[in-house]
Amino acid sequence: MADTSGWFALAGALGGGAIGVVTTALSHRWQMHNAEQERRFKLEQQLRQERRETYATYWTAWNTLIRILEQASRDTSSAREVITPAEAEWRQTIDPLFITCSPEVLQAGIAHVLVTEKRISAAVRGSLLDGAGKSRALSRAMRADLGV
C-alpha cells in the first residue's frame, strides 16, 4: 500500500507540474497573441491618422488652386504667374496622398489629378472647366477609407 500511495503522490506531482507547464505555455501564447493584436491596432490607428492628415492637406491645397483657377480664368493676362505657385503647392501633396492611400483612393485620385490638370490648362487659356464629379468621387473614396 505504501508503494501505491507513493506512486499516486509521484503521479500527482508530475501531473500538477505538467499542468503548470501547459498553463504557462498557453498563457504566454495568449499574451503574445494579445500583444500582436494591440500592435496591429496601433499601426492601423496610426495609418488612419496619417491618411486623415494627408487627405486634409491635399484638399486644402486643391481648394486653394481651384479658387485661383477661377480668378485666373477671368483675367488671363497674369494667369500663369498666379497659377504656378498654387499648382506647385497642390502637386506637392499628390505623392504623399498616393503613397499612403488605399487602392480605391488611388484610383479616384488619379482620375481627380487628370481632371485638375485639364482645369489648369483651361484656366491658362481663359476658360473654366467643371470637375465632372471627380472631386466627389475622390472625397467619397477617402471617407470610406477612413471609415467615416
Contacts in CASP RR format, 6 or more apart in sequence:
PFRMAT RR
TARGET T0000
AUTHOR 0000-0000-0000
METHOD contacts of the structure
MODEL  1
MADTSGWFALAGALGGGAIGVVTTALSHRWQMHNAEQERRFKLEQQLRQE
RRETYATYWTAWNTLIRILEQASRDTSSAREVITPAEAEWRQTIDPLFIT
CSPEVLQAGIAHVLVTEKRISAAVRGSLLDGAGKSRALSRAMRADLGV
47 100 0 8 1.000
48 146 0 8 1.000
50 100 0 8 1.000
51 100 0 8 1.000
51 101 0 8 1.000
51 142 0 8 1.000
51 145 0 8 1.000
51 146 0 8 1.000
52 146 0 8 1.000
54 93 0 8 1.000
54 96 0 8 1.000
54 97 0 8 1.000
54 100 0 8 1.000
54 101 0 8 1.000
55 97 0 8 1.000
55 101 0 8 1.000
55 142 0 8 1.000
55 146 0 8 1.000
57 93 0 8 1.000
57 96 0 8 1.000
58 90 0 8 1.000
58 93 0 8 1.000
58 94 0 8 1.000
58 96 0 8 1.000
58 97 0 8 1.000
59 139 0 8 1.000
61 86 0 8 1.000
61 89 0 8 1.000
61 90 0 8 1.000
61 92 0 8 1.000
61 93 0 8 1.000
62 90 0 8 1.000
62 93 0 8 1.000
62 116 0 8 1.000
62 135 0 8 1.000
64 86 0 8 1.000
64 89 0 8 1.000
64 90 0 8 1.000
65 83 0 8 1.000
65 86 0 8 1.000
65 87 0 8 1.000
65 89 0 8 1.000
65 90 0 8 1.000
65 116 0 8 1.000
65 120 0 8 1.000
66 119 0 8 1.000
68 82 0 8 1.000
68 83 0 8 1.000
68 86 0 8 1.000
69 83 0 8 1.000
69 86 0 8 1.000
69 119 0 8 1.000
69 120 0 8 1.000
69 123 0 8 1.000
69 128 0 8 1.000
70 123 0 8 1.000
70 128 0 8 1.000
71 82 0 8 1.000
72 78 0 8 1.000
72 79 0 8 1.000
72 82 0 8 1.000
72 83 0 8 1.000
72 123 0 8 1.000
72 124 0 8 1.000
72 126 0 8 1.000
73 79 0 8 1.000
73 122 0 8 1.000
73 123 0 8 1.000
73 126 0 8 1.000
73 127 0 8 1.000
73 128 0 8 1.000
74 126 0 8 1.000
76 124 0 8 1.000
76 125 0 8 1.000
76 126 0 8 1.000
79 123 0 8 1.000
79 124 0 8 1.000
79 126 0 8 1.000
80 124 0 8 1.000
83 120 0 8 1.000
83 123 0 8 1.000
83 124 0 8 1.000
87 120 0 8 1.000
90 116 0 8 1.000
94 113 0 8 1.000
97 105 0 8 1.000
97 109 0 8 1.000
98 106 0 8 1.000
98 109 0 8 1.000
101 109 0 8 1.000
101 142 0 8 1.000
101 145 0 8 1.000
102 141 0 8 1.000
102 145 0 8 1.000
104 141 0 8 1.000
104 144 0 8 1.000
104 145 0 8 1.000
105 138 0 8 1.000
105 141 0 8 1.000
105 142 0 8 1.000
105 145 0 8 1.000
107 141 0 8 1.000
108 134 0 8 1.000
108 137 0 8 1.000
108 138 0 8 1.000
108 140 0 8 1.000
108 141 0 8 1.000
108 142 0 8 1.000
109 134 0 8 1.000
109 138 0 8 1.000
109 141 0 8 1.000
111 134 0 8 1.000
111 137 0 8 1.000
111 138 0 8 1.000
112 134 0 8 1.000
112 135 0 8 1.000
112 137 0 8 1.000
112 138 0 8 1.000
115 129 0 8 1.000
115 131 0 8 1.000
115 132 0 8 1.000
115 134 0 8 1.000
116 131 0 8 1.000
116 134 0 8 1.000
118 129 0 8 1.000
119 128 0 8 1.000
119 129 0 8 1.000
119 131 0 8 1.000
122 128 0 8 1.000
122 129 0 8 1.000
123 129 0 8 1.000
END
